[in-house]
């Protein structure tokens, strides 16, 4: 039988994603870049903080705010797609852009799937 996430381990994933994303955004804010890119960095930093907050509150929000967390995950993916399209349109797209977008898709789908499963379990279903 495959290992399944627990609320505690899923909480850890949210916190890890928040920390790595936040560190990445802060690192990018230290180099000069156009205003529109800087705006995406600030949005990314806000999303990283949101990942940390969700991670901290996940056990209590699992059944009451599942839909809001899912919406947040989709919004986060939307920002990743928009940032990748910006890179592509400006000619700044690299292999790193594709890898980052791929990771965002994988992380979003994984977290959403596990969130739904745990919410059903917590609700007794």
Secondary structure, DSSP 8 states (H G I E B T S, - for coil): ------HHHHHHHHHHHHHHHHHHHHHHHTS---HHHHHHHHHHHHHHHHHHHHHHHHHHHTTTSHHHHHHHHHHHHHHHHHHHHHHHHHT---HHHHHHHHHHHHHHHHHHHHHHHHHHHHTT-
